[in-house]
């Protein structure tokens, strides 16, 4: 399947170097999300994945069928065929592309486990605001940018200033590290 998709893209003039079979949409203004995505970006195979920080995107759609608001509220991925997955299914799809997580990704792609990981992710979302505050800047500064609805930021200057004012953390990778 992947070979056919690759051949189709080559036939349509897309350079092989530009092919990204998976796109991950994440909230880079969220301390918790940023830590987790940083972990995945350092894994073997992560260089083949396109990582899109939706907190930097303009309001509106960040991809066909995915608004910025939706992408900020839940974890989403888009596979090479253009299918958008969210929540636990999105994590399972990401894991299938990372060699160290491939078995876990395949397991959670099976029907009973897909249901389980989706329910677990929905439960996690209830605790996300509290976890974000715990993962945030020293002294609870993340509480200033992480709302009770679980979203960390909006496209406002005050939010960007709050995020920019946080001290650099040693776990944060620079864009050139990926």
C-alpha positions, 0 to 999 in steps of 0.5 A: 500500500505504501509503495503504491502511494509512493509511486502515485506521488512520484508519478504526479511530480512530487519529489521523493525528498518531499514525501511525508507519509504522516503529519502530526498536528500538535499544540506547541504552546501546551507544555505537556504536548510540547514535552511529549512531541519532543520525546517522539521527535527524538525517536528513530524514524521521526525524521520521516514524519512532518510535525506541525505546531498548530499553535503558530497557525492562523485561525481556520483550517490547518489541513483540509477537514481539520480546523485549528480549533479542532487541532488544538483540542485533540491530538490529530494525525493525517496519513499519506492518503489524507485520512485524518485520525484523532485521539487514541487512534492518532497515537496508534497511527504515529506509533506504527511509523516509529520503529520502537513503538511499531508493535504497540501501534499495531496492537492498538490498531486492532478493534478492541484495543482501538476502543480502549485507547480512544476511551483512555484518551477521552478520559485523559482529556478531562485531566489535561488542564491539570496535567498541563499546569503540572508540566508547565513553567516553574511556579505554575506559570502554565496556568496562565496559558492553559484554560480549563477546556484543555486548550493552552493557547489562542491566536492572541498576542497576550498568549504568545507573550506568555508563552514567549516569556517562559524560560527555555527548558533543557528538554525543548529541542530547537527546530534544527535538531529534528 
